[in-house]
Amino acid sequence: MGVGILVEDLNAWYGSNHTLQDINLHIPANHATALIGPSGCGKSTFVRCLNRMHETNPIARATGVVKMGDVDIYREASPVEIRRRVGMVFQRPNPFPTMSIYDNVVSGLKLNGFRNRRILDETVERSLKQAALWEEVKDDLKKKSGASLSGGQQQRMCIARALAVDPEVLLMDEPASALDPVSTSKIEDLIFQLKSQYTIVIVTHNMQQAARVAENTGFFLNGKLVEFDSTHKIFTNPRDKRTEDYITGRFG
Amino acid sequence: MSTQPLSNLPKPIDFQSKSMRRNSSRRTATNFVVSALAVIATLIVLLPLAAILFYLVYKGASSLNLAFFTHIPAPVGEEGGGMANAIVGSGMILLLASLMGIPIGIAAGIYLAEFGQGTFLANAVRFTADVLNGVPSIVMGISIYSLIVMQQKHFSAFAGGVALAIMMIPTVTRTTEEMLATVPHAIREAALGLGVPKWRTVLSVSLRTASPGIITGCMLAFARVAGETAPLLFTAFGNQFWSFKLNEPIAALPLQIYVYAISPYDEWHRLAWAGSLVLIVLIMVSVTLVRIFANRGVLKGGS
């Protein structure tokens, strides 16, 4: 089951570039939360701070508190522990090109030394079914490379890979932006089904997508969280003028 | 927002106009000329290799027989004899060199690409590797002579292996670094995002993805030192008899070829040609075998 995320006074920098400024936010457990905003507003940096991927860039740094359940992830856990609890799906599908579909899906387990064949088999089937890819690939699991699938299939495989380690939180950084409409709608259906079991945070440029899948939506602009509320409220009656301008397409 | 009236747009290009058609035939001709130049350049590259192989077969094949692969060199004045001990000796020295040079070279390349970016140590290692790559092989032989042979007070297969290993390191290091640099960052992030520690990500993801290129680099380094004579002159020294000991002088194909080639006997000249042919064929066979085995089990990506 998912856990809630509490963010307090989060600031992040790339070199001297102050990309996130004083973010305060509570992301509820077992719901989907969408983050919208124009390019370069800090949405991606924000989700990368939630699993400490931000700090893998040598010039990046962050301050503030991020609590995942009861754990302060910057003070009470190592990045490796946190990333095992938080799955991440990236903008472009990034399968491991040398691995089969099977090995891609259980890579999180295998690379951490897990070798029990029966459990690996079960995990592959469960994760691929959750990611709605099982029927399409079940006959080629060990024959085909993960990179030989189509873009939409690769992305669903990457979602299966993230789910295979049984995370509590699933971060999705524009998971459908590189995909065609059919694949996009499959991914959206998936998010819809998964959000009862996982806390999902999805960055998107597509406002209809945010409206379709998320209960809550946050609007970022120039490194600040302008507004955070229920998706319905944000799209029908935003408090802030800038949010209204953005969702009505006056800029961005 | 104001939109431009359509009449202000530039006139669309007429691809059927006379000038465009002339342009098109000119580009077709250019395409043909450049393609032809590329084919010619390829042939020029292949020509020396083919010529050398042909000449070696022509000069050496007639002296090849079973005895060449099973007998040690015959004493002066006797007919026959072979290079069995030199083939085995070369194999031992090269195995030793690869066992020392490849792991060290790959480890250094991993450091350069994955851990040391921008550090003083990394720049120093990279510079040293480039300089080492330019050190003449005879200098390498003399250095190892004074560092190992003089200390041990005798020539040895081990000293030969060390000399060749040091010559392999720069090529292996630099190709490992460059091949790791071509692994997309997104793939590393995928592994890190799954909670895989960095060391494991490097070994199981980056290195594995880059492995075809790294193997090529190792094979280049191997093929390069397999034919080296100068570094072995003062280290492995050569041996007219069987030796399987690492701390004794040992025969090697390039050394044997050298000794026979500068001798005054026609029979020995023919053996030198045969030895050269065997050396090249053995290098080609071992490189091909490694490639076949290394590519097993690695699934090819579709895109």
Interface residues (C-beta under 8 A of the other chain):
Chain A: N51 M53 T56 P58 V80 E81 I82 R83 R84 R85 G87 M88 F90 R92 N94 P95 F96 P97 T98 M99 S100 S107 G108 L111 N112 K144 S145 A147 S148 L149 C158 R161 A162 V165
Chain B: Q117 G118 P184 A186 I187 E189 A190 A191 L192 G193 L194 G195 V196 P197 R200 T201 S204 V205 R208 T209 S211 V298 L299 K300 G301 G302 S303
